[in-house]
Amino acid sequence: RGVTLSLSGHSQEVTSVALVHTGELAASGSADKSVRLWNLNTKLQVTKLERHSEAVTSVVFISNGLQLASSSQDCTVILWSVKNKNIEQVFEGHTAAVNTLCVSVDGMYLLSGAEDGHVKIWNLSQTKDVVSLPGHTEGVTTLALTSNNRRVVSGSRDKTLKSRNFQAE
């Protein structure tokens, strides 16, 4: 099947995309340090979000598209309000580029994996780092969390998967 829609606007490669579950809104992160929101029905860019000082590596929608998280090579994770198009919180704590994000099904937890080999689990209702999970000897490249928030699995450049139990307090 052919391409039905092509959107352009980033000045460098697109590194990550995310969709709201309805499929009407898309987000894209880029090496140009920006996050863009796109209305797929109107085929227009809704907004350009800028705050990261290095390439954006991952984007993920939270709370049915009311919020968006982005990670970057600048070692930060930013929580954005989609409606207001502004920053709600900047999460700091990684000591190297943040590569990947994952959000819990209930929208309570945001996980970030970075080149420092750590996985951080952020409690979004308290906007704090709940726990930091070391264990990888190289950068974390991918993450998954079970729907009941009890098991975290991470993959790394060290060629391993780490599976950990996680119990929120």
C-alpha positions in Angstrom: 0.0 0.0 0.0 1.2 3.5 -0.8 1.8 6.4 1.6 -1.4 8.3 2.2 0.1 11.2 4.1 3.6 12.8 4.3 4.3 15.4 6.9 7.5 17.5 7.0 8.9 20.2 9.2 11.9 18.8 11.1 15.3 20.0 9.9 17.0 16.7 10.9 16.1 13.0 11.2 13.0 12.0 13.0 14.0 9.7 15.9 10.7 8.8 17.4 6.9 8.9 16.8 3.9 8.4 19.0 0.2 8.3 18.4 -2.8 9.1 20.6 -5.0 6.0 20.8 -7.7 7.7 18.5 -5.1 8.1 15.8 -5.9 11.8 15.3 -2.8 13.3 16.9 0.8 12.3 16.3 4.0 13.4 18.0 7.5 13.3 16.5 10.9 13.8 18.1 13.9 14.8 16.1 17.6 15.2 16.1 16.8 18.9 15.6 16.0 19.0 19.3 12.3 19.6 18.8 9.1 17.8 19.4 6.2 18.5 16.9 2.5 17.7 17.3 0.6 16.9 14.2 -3.2 16.7 13.5 -3.5 13.7 11.1 -7.0 14.7 10.1 -6.1 18.2 9.0 -2.6 17.2 7.9 -1.2 20.2 9.8 1.4 20.8 12.4 -0.3 21.8 15.7 2.8 23.1 17.4 6.5 22.8 17.8 7.8 22.2 21.4 11.3 23.3 22.1 13.3 23.0 25.3 15.8 20.1 24.9 19.4 21.2 24.2 20.3 18.0 22.4 18.5 15.5 20.1 15.2 14.2 21.1 15.3 10.4 21.4 11.8 9.3 22.3 8.3 10.6 22.6 5.3 8.9 24.3 1.7 10.1 25.0 0.3 9.8 28.5 -3.2 10.1 30.0 -5.1 9.5 26.7 -3.1 12.2 25.0 -3.4 14.9 27.6 0.3 14.8 28.3 3.4 14.0 26.3 6.8 13.0 27.5 10.0 13.4 25.6 13.6 12.3 26.3 16.8 13.6 25.0 20.5 13.2 24.7 20.7 16.2 27.1 20.0 13.7 30.0 16.5 15.0 30.7 12.9 13.8 30.3 10.2 16.5 29.8 6.5 16.2 30.6 4.5 18.5 28.4 0.8 19.5 28.5 -0.6 18.8 25.1 -3.5 21.2 25.6 -1.5 24.1 26.9 1.6 23.3 24.8 3.9 24.0 27.8 6.2 22.2 30.2 4.7 20.6 33.2 7.8 19.0 34.6 11.5 18.5 33.8 12.9 15.2 35.2 16.6 15.1 35.8 18.7 12.4 37.3 20.3 10.4 34.5 24.0 11.1 34.0 24.0 10.3 30.2 21.7 10.5 27.2 18.2 9.2 27.8 17.4 6.7 25.0 13.9 5.4 25.6 10.6 5.9 27.4 7.7 3.7 28.4 4.5 4.7 30.2 2.4 2.4 32.4 -1.1 1.5 31.2 -2.7 3.5 34.0 -0.5 6.6 33.3 0.9 6.7 36.8 4.5 5.8 36.0 6.9 6.9 33.3 10.1 4.8 32.8 13.2 6.1 31.2 16.3 4.2 30.1 19.6 5.8 29.5 23.2 5.4 28.3 24.2 5.4 32.0 22.8 1.8 32.2 20.0 2.9 34.6 16.2 2.6 34.3 14.4 5.3 36.3 10.8 5.0 37.3 9.0 8.3 37.8 5.8 8.6 39.7 3.8 11.2 37.6 1.3 11.9 40.4 4.2 13.0 42.7 6.5 14.1 39.9 9.5 12.4 41.4 11.9 9.6 40.8 10.4 6.6 42.5 13.3 4.3 42.0 16.5 4.0 40.0 17.3 0.5 38.7 21.0 -0.1 37.8 22.2 -3.3 36.3 23.2 -2.8 32.7 26.9 -2.3 31.9 26.0 -0.3 28.8 23.2 2.0 27.6 19.5 1.0 28.0 17.9 1.0 24.6 14.4 -0.4 25.2 11.8 -0.8 28.0 8.6 -2.6 28.8 6.3 -2.7 31.8 3.6 -5.2 32.5 0.0 -3.9 32.6 -0.2 -4.5 36.4 3.1 -2.4 36.9 4.8 -5.4 38.6 7.6 -6.3 36.2 10.0 -4.1 34.3 12.1 -5.5 31.4 14.9 -3.5 29.9 17.2 -4.2 27.0 20.7 -2.8 26.5 23.7 -2.4 24.3 25.4 -4.9 26.7 23.4 -7.5 24.8 21.2 -8.5 27.8 17.6 -8.2 29.0 17.1 -7.5 32.7 13.7 -8.4 34.2 12.9 -6.9 37.6 10.0 -6.9 40.0 8.6 -3.5 40.7 6.1 -2.7 43.4 4.9 0.8 43.7 4.5 2.2 47.1 
